Amino acid sequence: MAGRTRGARPGLFLGALVVALVALFLPGWYGAVPLVAIVIGLAWLMSRTWPVVPPATRALRLLVLAVFAAFAVYKAIH
């Protein structure tokens, strides 16, 4: 069973990367909606793992979240 979990990690990463890239390249609201979903999902995941994450990693995660949120707002406005 552990072998299946390890094999799925690259697939999950690549799937998330594809969703993020498609969202970044879609115009206007079509790209903003998936980006907002990504921001909500990342924020939820961060809230669950916050107590066990080192402070330097927390700052990096907040930076990534802020970048995705900024892209979502930019796409929604333009």
N, C-alpha and C positions, 0 to 999 in steps of 0.2 A: 504494500500500500504506500509506503514512503517513497518508493521509486516513482509512482505515478504523480505524486505531489511535486517532486523535483522536476519531472519532465514537463509539468504544466506551467512552471514559472516563466520560462522564456516565451511561451505562447501568450500568457497573460500580459507580460510586458509589451510584446509586439502588438497585441490587440489594443492595449491602452494607447500605445504610440500612434497607431493608425487612427484611432478615434480623435486624438488630440490634433494630429496633422490635418485630418479632414476638416475638423472644426475650425482650425486656423485658416484654411484656404477657402472655405465656403464664404460667400459674401453675406454681409448684413446679418439679419436675424437668423438666417439658416446656420450661420456659424456661431452666433452668440448663444443660442439655446444649448448646444452640446457643451460649450465652454462653461456655461453656468452649471450644468449637470456635473461636470468634472470638478468645479470649485466646491459644490455642495458635497460631493463624494469625498474629496480630499479633506474638507473641513471635518466631516464626520469621522473619517479615519484618524485624523490628527487628534480629535477629542478623545478617542478610545485609547490611543497609544501615548498621549502626552506625559503621563507620570513616569514612563520607563525610558523615555528618549533623552539623551544628553542635551544640555543647553545649546551647544553649537549646532547640533542637528535640528533642534527646534527652530532656530533662527533661519536655517536654510530652508526648512519646510515652509515657514511663514513667507519667506521670499518667493518661493515657487508658487504658493497660493496667491500671493499678491500679484504676481506677473500674470497668471491665468485670469484673475479677476479683472485686471486692467485691460487685457485683450478682449474679454467679454464685454466690458463697458464700451471700449472703443468700437467694436464691431456693432454693438447695438445702436450707437449714436450715429455712425457713419454708414 
